[in-house]
Amino acid sequence: MASGADDLDGAEPPPPSPWSRARKDVAIVLWPSFLAAAVMTMFFFAVFDPVDIGEGTALAELIANHNAGYALGFFFFWAFTTLSSALSLYLVRTESGLRHGGPSS
């Protein structure tokens, strides 16, 4: 008679639920763009002070303190890098159609 531990050793764990293509695409776009925006924010604000950037502009009230400036800068960089990542994903997805029966070069 086999023990309960032997039964567990032979059984394989259930496979993880697969993500849909849309969920994968969102993760592929948002995660790298988030990391890139974080790095860009660190480098940019190591050189420039957000309060000094907003002085004398319409943004002066929004960037009244450093934290607001850092947050606005981060979200600007994240939006910019998200567009870049989305464009890269689009180009990769549409490139396969050209390779398999599209116009030849």
Buried (B, 14 or more C-beta within 10 A) or exposed (E): EEEEEEEEEEEEEEEEEEEEEEEEBBEBBBEBBBEBBBEBBEEBBEEEEBBEBBEEEEBEEEBEEEEBBBBBBBEBBBEBBBEBBBEBBEEEEEEEEEEEEEEEE
